[in-house]
Amino acid sequence: MPHRHRHRFARPRGARLTGVDFSPAALASAAGLATRLGLDVTWVETDVLDARAAVSGDFDVVYTSIGTICWLPDLDRWAAQVAGLLRPGGVFFIRDGHPALYALDETADELVTRYRYFPDGTAQQWDDAGTYAGDGTVANTRTFEWPHPLSEIVNALLGAGLRLRRLDEGRTLPWRFSPRMEDTGDGSWAWPDADRDRVPLTYTIVATRD
């Protein structure tokens, strides 16, 4: 199963930016990129499930990037961090790979499910030496990921007191999930035309704190 990415909390352009990650190496890489782009960012090394306690202040925007919550076993705790970091009137935004996509066999010649869509309290496990950070390999190959259906994601945010403003589903990805996927020409990947309308590839949620 393809690796996914971590996430960040941030304010909009022109305001104070804060990034959160549990990996010091990832933070160092992000800090280097921010310096090259001339961005002033505060970096906080912490488990995202403890973000509220580790990060000072509240925020206009909390953003969770693509390929993130699959690493988290507890979405209620995650959503509580999001709500706790937002100021009243603040906006939460997430774009991620669709849970229906993650249930598919990425090596199959057609759309076939292979992994669990619904959670059972345990992580799915496999060994994979590949890395999304480049062409190299990783020393620790065991991967643990938790499936989260769309209903669980939405209900976690609602349960944390956020107001759902919009939910969208998309037909393209910013990475190649399967060898069958085709380059759309704009840096995105999609299923061949015959399959493009059969399964969503991403979802986007916008929510606010009252």
N, C-alpha and C positions, 0 to 999 in steps of 0.2 A: 504494500500500500504506500503511495507517495507520502513523503514527509510534508509537514505543514509548518507555518511560520508562527512566531510569537506576536505579542501585541504591545501597544503603547497607549498612554494617556496623553492628551495634548490640548492646548488652547489653540484657537484659530490663528491664522497668519497675522503678524504684527503684535501679538500679545505674548505672554509668558508661556513657554513650552516646558512640559515635563514628560520624560520617558521612563517607563518602568520595565524591568526585566530581572529574572532571577540569575542570569548568566553574566558574570563580569566580562567574559570575552565578547559576548554580544553587545554589551553596553559600550565597551571600548571601541568596537567596530562602528557602532552607531554614532559615538561621539566624534570619531574621526570624520565620518561623512558629514555630520552637522558642521564641524569646523570648516571643511572644504566649501560648504554651501553658505557659510557666513551666518549660521543660525545659533542663537543663544539658547541652549537647552539645559535644564537641570535633569541629571540622570540619577535614578534611585534603584539600587540593587535590593530586590525583595521578591518574595513570592507574591504573585498578583492577588492571591486570595487573602493577603494581609496588606493590600495596597493602602487602604484608608488609614491604617495606623502608621504607615511608613511615609506617607506623602503629606506635606504641609499644604494647607489652604484648600479652597474649593475651586471648581472649574466650570467654565462656560460649555466646554465640549469634552466628552470622554469618547475616545475612539478605540475600538478593538479591531485589529487588522485581520486579514484573511489567514486561515489556518491556525487558530488559536485555542478555542475552547475544547477541542478534541483532547487536549492535554490535561483537562481539568475534570476531576471526579465529581465536584460539587458545584452545580450551576446556581443554586440558591445563594451560596456564599459568594460566588462571583458576582451575581447581580446585586447583592448587598453592597459590595465594594463600589460598583458603578454608581449606585444611588447615593452612597455616602460621599463620593467625590464630586458629584454635581451640585452646583449652587441651584437654588430655586429658579426655574425657568431654563436651566441648562439642558443641553441636547446630548443624547447618547446615539452613537452610530456604529453599526457593525456590518461588515460585508465578509462573508465567509463561504467556503465550499458547502454546497447543499447536503444535508444528511442523506437524502436519497442517492446522491452521487457516491457518497462514501460507502454505501452498502453494495455498490457494484464491484464486480471482478474486473479490475483494470487490465488484465491480460487476456480476457475472453474476446472472441471474434464477433460477439454480439452483446446486447445489453442483458447481462445475467447477474442476479444478486449472488453475493458470496459472503458478505459480512452482515452482522446484526444491524438492523435499523433501530430497534428499541433497546433500551438499556436493561441490564439485569443486575446492576450493582458492581460488576467486575469489568476490568479493562480487557480489551482485545490485545493479544500479544503476538509478536513475530520478530524475526531477526532480519535486519536489513542494514548492510554496511554503507549504503548510499547516503548522500547528504544533499540538501537543497541549497547549500551554501557554495557549491562549486562542483568540480569534477572529481574530487577526492573521495576518501572513505572515512568512516568514523571508527574509533577503537572499540567503543561499546555499542554493539549492534542490536541489543534487545530494545524494542519499542513497545510502549504501553499507551494505548489510546482508548478513550471512552466515547462510545456513540451517544449522541444527543439528538433525538428527533426534534423537528421544528416546534412541535407543541411544548416540549420541555423548555426550550430556549425562550419562547414567548411567555410561558407561564412563570418562569423564573423572574423575568423582568417585571411582569405585572405584579408578582408577589412581593417584589422589592418596592412597590409603590410607584413605578414609572408608568407613564401614559403612552400607549402605543400610538404613533402617528402615521407610520407607513410600513408596509411589508411588501417587498418586491422579490421576484425570482428571475434569474438570468440564464441565458443560453451560451455564455462564453466564460472562459477561465483565464487567469493570468499565468497559468502554468499548464504543462501537458500531463494530464492525469493518466492518459492511456495512449499507447502507440497508435491506436486507431484515430485519435483526434487529429484535426487538420488546422494548420496555421491560417488564421483569418486575415493575415496581412497587416494587422495593427498591434501586434504583440500579444494577441489573445489566441486561445485554442477553443475548438468546438467539435462536436460530433459531426460525422458526415451528414449531408443534407437529409438523408432518409431517416436519421435518428434524432435530428436536432430538436424536434418538437416533442420528443417522447419522454425526456427526463430533464429536470432543471439542474443546472450546474452550480449556481450560486444563489444565495438569498441576501437581501439587504433589509435591515431593520432600522428605523428611526424612532426614538422614543424620547420623552421629555420628563423632567421632574417638576411637579407642580410647586 
